[in-house]
Amino acid sequence: KPNPTNLLTSPDSIRYFEYGMFCMGWHTPATHKIIYYIASCLIFAWCVVYLPIGISISFQKDINTFTPNELLTVMQLFFNSVGMPFKVLFFNVYISGFYKAKKLLSEMDKRCTTLEERVEVHRGVVRCNKAYLIYQFIYTAYTISTFLSAALSGKLPWRIYNPFVDWRESRSSFWKAALNETALMLFAVTQTLMSDLYPLLYGLILVLMINLLFFSDIWTGLATVAYINGLMVQTFPFCFVCDLLKTDCELLVSAIFHSNWIHSSGSYKSSLIYFLKNAQKSIAFTAGSIFPISTGSNIKV
């Protein structure tokens, strides 16, 4: 909770995220750099290179022996593992922006002079770190639960190809292969977590910024909310009705076709053909024959 004597600053929003970066080999420490670089290369080779290759080999080699459940597990891992290297690559290519943003946040904190503003920043920081912990819990829980369910059934969790250990040879070989897969997946899902969580954290920080800029005064905030509500009432109902009319016209074709036209009179059939032909022309409401009037366009505005 906010403590006036020890309030957090904006760069602390990514504190836990930086812990994750350090564990993945993305955040170089000030000391022992050579050892860290070696460990970073090993983690990269293990998760980004070996994992997609290993799952691809396993997919081709053992596809005929997979149960439906194993096939689904391997397929979802295959698609995620193939896409993950690109996520990791682009994150590290543009990692300089991460440090620039962190420095910029420190500069922007200097503008928060009142206690209320600093408390608001503190709460935003806590929210960001909570988001990281929630993501970490969900991703780790998936990995551990998959390992436990597979271990209890006596089968490998993800069936990743291992050139050094044949898990079918003995019980000890099975556990070696299973623990290797689980450790690998813990690193892999954490890398996926980092790339998935990164935009969310900065999104939360930008919410925070808007709140400090425009809603620092409660009366200003209430007035802005009232204005937005008035704007929605002004435009949304008509846009929604236009969508309803468009939907009704589209349903009219089916309604006409499913009517009892086979046993109807010739005049009814002639009218039916006329209506069918014209009902197939979609009705589009526009403003000045330029902008479409619809709920989608209303939301964009």
N, C-alpha and C positions, 0 to 999 in steps of 0.2 A: 504494500500500500504506500501511497505518497508520504514521504517524510520530508518536511521542509529543510532539514539539515543535510539530507543526502538524496537529492533528486537525480534521476537518470537523465542523460542527454540523448539527443537523436541518434548519434552513432552507436549507442548501446542497443538500438533496435536490431542490429545484425550481429550481436555478440555471439549468440548460440549458433547462428549461421556460420560465423567465422570459425567456431570450434569444429563444425562439420567440414568446412573447407580444409582445415588443418589435417583432420583425419583422412581426408581423401587425397592429400598431397597437392592441394591447390593454393595453400597459404603458407609461404616460406617464412620460417622463423628467423629471428635475428642471429641466432647461433646454430652451430652444427648443420650448416647448410648442405655440405656434401653428403652426409648421412641421410638427410631429409630428401635430397634429390634422388638418391639411389632408391630409397623406399617409395618415393612418388612414382618413379619409373616402373617399379615392380607392381605396384597397385594398378597403374594404368594398363600395363601389359596383361595383368590377371583379369581385370574387369572389362576393359574396353576392347582388347584383342582376343584373349582366349575364350571369353564367355560366348560371343556370337559365333565364333568358329566351332567351339565345342558343342553348342546346342545344334548347330547346322549339321555336323557330322552325326550326332546322335539321332537327329530327325531322319536322316537318310538311311542310317545303318539299322535302326531298331523300330522303324515305323510299323512294320508288320506285327510286332509283339506288343505294341501299346494297347492298353485298355482305353475305352472312350474317355475316362477321367484323366488318364495320363496324357492322352493325345491333346486334350484341351489345355492342360497345364503346360505342356511343351510348346504348343502353338502360341499361346499368349506370351510365354517367355521369349520365344523366337522373335516375334515382332517387336517386343520391347527392347531386346538385346541388340537387334539390328539398328534401331533408331537411336539408342542411347549414345553410341560413339559420336554421332553428329551433335547431340545436345552438349556433351562434354567438350567437344571441339570448339563449338561456337561460344560456349561460356568462357573458356579459357582464352580464346582469341580476343574477346571484348572485355576481359577482366579489368583492364585499365579503367574502364568506365565505372566499375564497382568502387575502386579506390577514389576516383574523382568525386563520385556522388557522396561518399563518406566524408570527404574533406569539405564538400559544399554544405552538408548537413551541419557540420561543426560551426561553419561561418553563419549559417542561418539561425542557429541557436542563440547567437549573440543578440538577435533582435527580440528574443523573448525575455523581457525585463521584469514583468510582474510575476508575482507568485502564482496567480491563476494560470498564466500561460505556461509556466514551467511545470506546474502540476499536470496540465493537459498533455504536454510533451511526455512526461513520465508515464502517464497512463497509456499513451500510444506506444511507447517503448515496451511496456509490459505486454500489451496486446500482440505485438510482433513476436516477442519471444514465446508467448503462449502458443501462437500459431505454429512456430517451429516445433515445439514439444508435441503438439497434437499430431502434426504430420509425421514426426519421428515415431511416435507410438503406433500410428496406423500402419506405416510401412514395415516397422519391425515386427508388429503383431502378425502381419501377413506371412512374413518369412518364418517366424518361429512356429506358427500354427501349421504351416505347410510341412515343416520339418517334423513336427511331432506326429501329425497324422500319417505321414509316410513311414516314419520310424516304427510306429505301432503296427503297421501293416506289413513291415518287412520289405519295403520297396524304396528305391531312391526317390527323394522329393522332386527333383527336376530332370533326372536322367541326363545330366550333362556328361559328355564323353570325357573319359579320363584315361590317357594313354599309359599311366603308371600303375593304376589299381583296377583290378577286375572285381567289382563288388559282388559277383556271383560266386567267387572262389570260397570264401569263408565268412563267418560272422564278423571277424575283426576287419576284413577287407571292406565289408559293407559299411561298418561304422566309420572307417577312414574316408571312404568315398562320400558318405552322407555328411560328415562334419566338414569336409572340404567344400562340398556344394553349399552348405549352409553359410559358412564363413564368406565364401565368394558372393553369395546372394545378399548377405548383409551389407557388404561394400557396394554391390551393384545397385540395390534399392536405395541406399543412402545417396549415391550419385544421382539417381533419378529423382529422389526427393529434393536434392539441392536445386536442380534445374527447374523442377515444378514449383518449388516454394519461392524462388528468387523473385519472379514478377509479383507474387502476392504480397511479399513484404514491402516492396516499394509502392505497391498500390495502397497498402494500409498507411504508409508514411504520407503519400499524397492525400489521402482523405484527411488525415491529421492536419496537413498544411492548409487545406481549404477551410477546415473548421477554425483554425487559428486566424485565418485572414478575414473570413466573412461572418463567423458566428461567435467571435470572442465576446460580443455583447449579446445577452439573451434576447433583448428587445429587437435588435437588428435581425437576429436569427428567426424570431417569430414573424417579423414583418416579411422576411424573404420567403419563409414557408407559406405564409398566407398568399403572397404574390404568385408563387408557383402553383398553389391550389387553384387560384383564380384563373391562371393561364390554362390549366388542364380542363377546368369546367368550360372555358371559352371554346376550346377546340376539340377536346376528346369525344364528347357525346356524338357530334355530327360525324366525325371520322368513323366511329364505331358503327353508327347506323349505316353508313355507306358500305362498310364491309358486310354487314348483315344483308343488305339489298343485293350485293354482288353474289353472296353465297346462295341466297334464295333463287336468283336467276340461274345459277349453275345447277341447283337441284330441280329446277323446273323441267329441264330436259328429261331427267329420269322419271319425274312424275308423269309427264305426258306419255312417254314411251310405255310405262307400265299401266297406263289406263286401259280400259276394255275397248280398244280401238278395232279389234278384229271383227267384232259383231256390231260395230256402229255404222251409222249411215254414211253415204258418200260425202255429204257436206261436212260432217264431223272429221272425216279423214283428210279432206282438203284443208280444213282449218288446222288440223294436227300437223300436217306437213309444213304449213306456213309458220306455225309457232316453233316447230323443231328447228327449222332453218334459221329463224331469227334468234332463238334462244341460245344457239351455239356461238353467237357473237358476244364476247364478254363485255359486260358493262363496266366502264371505268370512269369514275368521277374525278375531274381534274380542276385545278384552280388556274383559270386563264389558259386552259388547254396546254399547260406546261407542267405543273406539279401534281402528282397523283394525290388524291384525298383518300387516305386510308389510315388504319391504326398504326401500321408500320411507319409511315411517313410522320405521323404525329409524335411517335416515340423518338424518332430521329431528331425532330425539331426540339 
